[in-house]
């Protein structure tokens, strides 16, 4: 699968979520104090992302 979410732990000990497509990091989240919060962020993106509005500011 060319796209996936990654959960990593940063130097401050916080969990971060990134979304990668074809090994390129497309976006990442703020740091979370728990892994469950990071997983909740993924769930929220999956639930709310498909219906997100596109704003063209060009």
C-alpha positions as a Python dict, from the first residue, in 0.01 Angstrom:
ca = {
    (1, 'X'): (0, 0, 0),
    (2, 'X'): (157, 333, -101),
    (3, 'X'): (-4, 533, 181),
    (4, 'X'): (5, 482, 555),
    (5, 'X'): (3, 650, 893),
    (6, 'X'): (314, 633, 1113),
    (7, 'X'): (322, 684, 1490),
    (8, 'X'): (663, 789, 1620),
    (9, 'X'): (802, 919, 1948),
    (10, 'X'): (1000, 1244, 1934),
    (11, 'X'): (1293, 1364, 2146),
    (12, 'X'): (1055, 1516, 2402),
    (13, 'X'): (883, 1180, 2448),
    (14, 'X'): (566, 1288, 2266),
    (15, 'X'): (386, 1072, 2012),
    (16, 'X'): (340, 1215, 1664),
    (17, 'X'): (140, 1092, 1368),
    (18, 'X'): (253, 1141, 1012),
    (19, 'X'): (80, 1045, 689),
    (20, 'X'): (310, 915, 419),
    (21, 'X'): (236, 855, 53),
    (22, 'X'): (495, 672, -158),
    (23, 'X'): (747, 719, 125),
    (24, 'X'): (697, 1098, 123),
    (25, 'X'): (572, 1264, 441),
    (26, 'X'): (260, 1458, 343),
    (27, 'X'): (155, 1594, 684),
    (28, 'X'): (214, 1540, 1054),
    (29, 'X'): (38, 1623, 1377),
    (30, 'X'): (124, 1801, 1696),
    (31, 'X'): (283, 1598, 1975),
    (32, 'X'): (57, 1390, 2200),
    (33, 'X'): (139, 1275, 2552),
    (34, 'X'): (-6, 927, 2497),
    (35, 'X'): (-12, 678, 2213),
    (36, 'X'): (-390, 644, 2251),
    (37, 'X'): (-428, 1017, 2179),
    (38, 'X'): (-219, 975, 1864),
    (39, 'X'): (-443, 685, 1756),
    (40, 'X'): (-749, 902, 1825),
    (41, 'X'): (-602, 1164, 1591),
    (42, 'X'): (-578, 901, 1315),
    (43, 'X'): (-939, 796, 1379),
    (44, 'X'): (-1051, 1158, 1357),
    (45, 'X'): (-868, 1214, 1028),
    (46, 'X'): (-1019, 898, 879),
    (47, 'X'): (-1368, 994, 998),
    (48, 'X'): (-1367, 1365, 912),
    (49, 'X'): (-1111, 1390, 633),
    (50, 'X'): (-1310, 1250, 339),
    (51, 'X'): (-1574, 1520, 378),
    (52, 'X'): (-1331, 1806, 429),
    (53, 'X'): (-1390, 2120, 228),
    (54, 'X'): (-1129, 2225, -27),
    (55, 'X'): (-1044, 2596, -7),
    (56, 'X'): (-868, 2737, -313),
    (57, 'X'): (-693, 3059, -211),
    (58, 'X'): (-501, 3108, -534),
}
